[in-house]
Amino acid sequence: MCIATADFTNTGLYRAVYFDGPQSDRDAEGEEVPSWVVYIGDDEAEPVSHLQHFRSYEIAEQVARHLASDRRLDLIHDASPA
C-alpha cells in the first residue's frame, strides 16, 4: 500500500515557533530602532498566529524558547543581536 504518491500535497499540519530579526522599526520619536518578531508558523514560515514584536533580543529569545517548550514545537531561531 502506497500512501504518498507523486501528487501528494502537504497537509499543512507542521507548526514551529519562529524567532526572526532584527528588523527596522521606529520608536515614538521617529528614531530607527531594531525589533524582533516571534510567531507560530507553518512549514513555509507563514504565520498561523499573531506576531509578537519585541525591542529586546534577550526578551524575545526567552519568549520564543518558552513558547516552543510550552507548545512542544520546534524553534526556528533565525535572529541575531543588533
C-alpha positions in Angstrom: 0.0 0.0 0.0 1.4 3.3 -1.1 0.3 6.3 1.0 2.5 9.0 -0.6 2.1 9.5 -4.4 3.7 11.8 -6.9 0.8 14.3 -6.4 1.0 14.1 -2.6 0.4 17.6 -1.1 1.4 18.9 2.3 -1.5 18.8 4.8 -0.2 22.0 6.4 -0.1 20.4 9.9 3.6 21.3 10.6 3.9 24.1 13.1 7.0 25.7 14.6 7.9 28.8 16.6 9.8 31.3 14.5 12.2 33.9 16.0 13.5 36.4 13.5 15.2 39.8 13.4 16.4 42.3 13.8 14.1 44.3 11.6 13.9 48.1 11.3 11.2 49.8 13.3 10.5 53.3 14.6 10.1 54.4 18.2 7.7 57.1 19.5 10.2 59.9 18.5 10.6 58.5 15.0 14.1 57.1 15.6 15.0 53.9 13.9 15.3 51.0 16.4 15.8 47.3 16.0 12.9 44.9 16.6 12.5 41.1 16.7 9.4 39.0 15.9 8.2 35.7 17.5 5.3 33.8 16.0 3.9 30.3 15.3 4.2 29.5 11.6 3.8 26.7 9.1 6.4 24.8 7.1 6.8 27.8 4.8 7.3 30.2 7.8 3.9 31.8 7.1 2.3 33.0 10.4 -0.7 31.0 11.7 -1.0 33.2 14.8 -0.4 36.8 15.7 3.1 38.2 15.5 4.7 39.4 18.8 7.2 42.3 18.3 10.0 43.0 20.8 12.6 45.7 21.1 14.8 43.5 23.2 16.7 40.5 21.7 17.0 38.8 25.1 13.3 39.0 26.0 12.2 37.9 22.5 14.6 34.9 22.7 13.2 34.0 26.2 9.6 34.2 24.9 10.4 32.1 21.8 12.1 29.4 23.8 9.3 29.3 26.4 6.6 29.2 23.6 8.4 26.4 21.8 8.8 24.4 25.0 5.2 25.0 26.2 3.6 24.1 22.9 6.2 21.3 22.2 7.1 22.8 18.8 10.4 23.2 17.0 12.2 26.5 17.5 13.4 28.1 14.2 16.0 30.6 15.5 16.9 32.9 12.7 17.5 36.0 14.8 20.7 37.7 15.8 21.5 40.5 18.3 21.5 44.0 16.8 
